Amino acid sequence: MTETLPDSAVRADQFRQALAVHASGVVVITAQCDGAPAGLTATSFSSVSLEPPLVSFYVDRSSTTWPWLRAADHFAVNILASDQAEVAARFARKGIDRFAEPTRWRAGPLGAPLLQDVSAHLICLPYETAEVGDHVLVVGLVAEADVYGPGRPLLYHQGRFGRFLAHPGS
């Protein structure tokens, strides 16, 4: 017996509910454009390739931050630590100065804002973009990587930020 796929895709609410059970890491993508810092929270960050070293994230095509990131000659991936849920929430909000206090950051070697107290920074050069559905896939070539410790990651699960707890004996 051969089963066929349904004629239409799953409803958006069903899809969102199914994806909510998948935990994902949390990063903040930052860049500087025309002397102004820009940044957003992403839970779609992923490694793509080791040779060459590529990473990716998705951004909503309607994002008001995306034009600023797109215009920058490089961007930083700030891999958040488990105690940085407030930072992630701040960079996900609209209509605020995300870089104002209490955000702690410094300009990186090429100018992109680097958030303080993160687990790692990746400095990336734009490599490729593609429009996929209602999002833009952004691929970056990693030019620099700095790891600050093996701390626990910040995770996003069921619409909330949380921490990773290892299985006993792991």
N, C-alpha and C positions, 0 to 999 in steps of 0.2 A: 504494500500500500504506500503510495506516494502522497505526502502532505504538501500543500501549497502554502505559500506565505499569504497573509491577508492583503487585500487590495490597498489598504491605507496604513499609514504609520500609526503608532500608538499615540494616544492623546497626550498633550503636553503635561497635564497634571499627573498622569500615570508615569510618564517618563521621569519627571522631577522626583516623584516619590521613590521610584526604583533607584535612581542615582543617589538619593540621600543616604542609602545604606552603605555606600562606598566611601570609605575614609580617604581623604586626600591631604597631601602636604600643603602648606600655605607659604606663599612668597609675596613680597612686594616688589614690583617692577618700578624702577625709577630712572629718570633721565633728566637732562637739562636741555632746554630749547630756548634760544634767544635770551639766555641768562636767567631764565625762570625754571625752578624745579617742578617736575611733574611726576606723579606716581599713582599706582593703583594696586589693589590686592588681587592676586590670582590664585585659584585653587586648581588650575588646569596645567600647572607646570610639569614638564617631563623631560627626561633625557631622550635624545634622539639618536645620537651616533657618537662613537668614540673617535673614529678617524673619518673625517675631521670631528673635533669636539663640538657637538651641536646640542642645543636645548630648545624647548619650545613652550609656548603658552598660547592661550586663546584670549581674545578680547572682544567684547560685544561691539558690533559695528556702530551702534548708537552711542558708544562711550564718548564723552566730551574730553577725556584725557588722551584717548588714542591718537588724535591728530598731533598732539605735542610729542608723544613718544615716537610716532612715525617719522616726524621731522628731525629727530635727534640723530647724530652720527654714531652713537653707541648708547647702550642702556646697561643698568645694573640689575641683577637678580639678588635680592636680599632674602636669604632663606631664614625664616623666622624660627626662633626658639620657643619652647613650650610656654614660657611666661610672657609672650608678646601678643596675646589675644587682643589687647586694647589697640596695639599698633595696627593689626590686621583690620579691626573694625573701623579705625580712623581712616585708613586708606581705601576702605570700601564705601565710605560716606560721600555724599554729594554736597556741594555748596559750602565747603569749609576749606580753610587753608590747612592742608594735610601736613605741611612742613613746619607749622607754628608749634610753639610749646603745647603739649609736653613732648612732641616728637624730638628725638635726639638724632642728629645726623651731621655728617661732614661731607665736603666735596671730595670725590675720589680723584685718583691720579689723572684721569681724563676729563673730570668735571661732573660726572654723574653723581647724584646724591647717594651716599652710603649710610644706611641706617645703623645706629649703634646697637651693640649687644646682640647681634644676630649670630646664628650658627655659622654662616658662611656668606661670602660675596662672590658673585660671578660677574665679571665685566664682559659684555658681549657686543659684538659688531653685528648689525643687521645682515642677515644672510638670505632670507626668503620670506615672503608673505603670500598667503593665498586666502581668498574669501571662501569660507565653508559655511553654508547655511547662514545663520544670522550673526556669525562671528568671523573674526579674522585670525587665521593661524599665523603666528609670528615665530620664526626660527632664527636663533642667534648663534653666531660662531663665538665660542668662549675664548677670549683672549687672555684673561687672567682669572685665577681662582684662589681665594684665600679662605681657609677653614680655621675657625677660632676655637673649636672644641667639639667633642662628640656629644654635646648636650642633646636633650630630648627635643624632638620636633613638635611644632604646633600642627595640629590636625584639624580638619574640617569634616564634620560628620553630623548628619541629621539636622543641618542648618545651624549648628553651633560649633564653636571652637573648643578644642580639648587637647589632652595630653596623651602621649603614648605610654602604655605600661607593658613592659616585657613580661612574657610568660615566665613563671618561676623556673629556674634551671637553664634559662636561655642565655 
